[in-house]
Each structure stands twice: as C-alpha cells, then as structure tokens.
Amino acid sequence: MQSRVQAKPEKLEEVKAEILKIPHTEIHGEKTDEGKLVVTIESNVHLALSDRIDQVRDIKGVIVVSLISNYIDEQ
C-alpha cells in the first residue's frame, strides 16, 4: 500500500526516522520543503496494515496520512 504522509516540514527528519522503525515500511519519495513523503507499507495481514497506518498517524509531527494506492496479492 502506498500512502502520502504530510508532516510539519521542521519535523520531517524525525518523522522519517520514526517511520523507518515500523516493520515493512519504506520511504520512496519526499518534498522536504513541503513536508510530504510517499511511503509504502506492506503486510500479508489486512489488519496489520491498519495498525501500521495508525502508527504512522500517531508520530509526533505527522499532520495526515492519505492512501494513494492499495494492492492485495491473492496468492
């Protein structure tokens, strides 16, 4: 699942460090001056994705987390 994370620009480095502590989470792009990140969160359990989104949302300095795309592999 890809998400857009909007954070306070002055907190962006701290937000990035906290996001990277979450298992199966990667940062693929950023607009530093705007505090925007593109983040991929992976899990084979749907509820774990929700939990990880909540973890990102709860990071100090995060304003909003928006879903960009979601892919479910049926295998």
Secondary structure by P-SEA (a helix, b strand, c coil): cbbbbbccccaaaaaaaaaaacccccccccccccbbbbbbbbbccaaaaaaaaaaaaaccccccccccccccccc
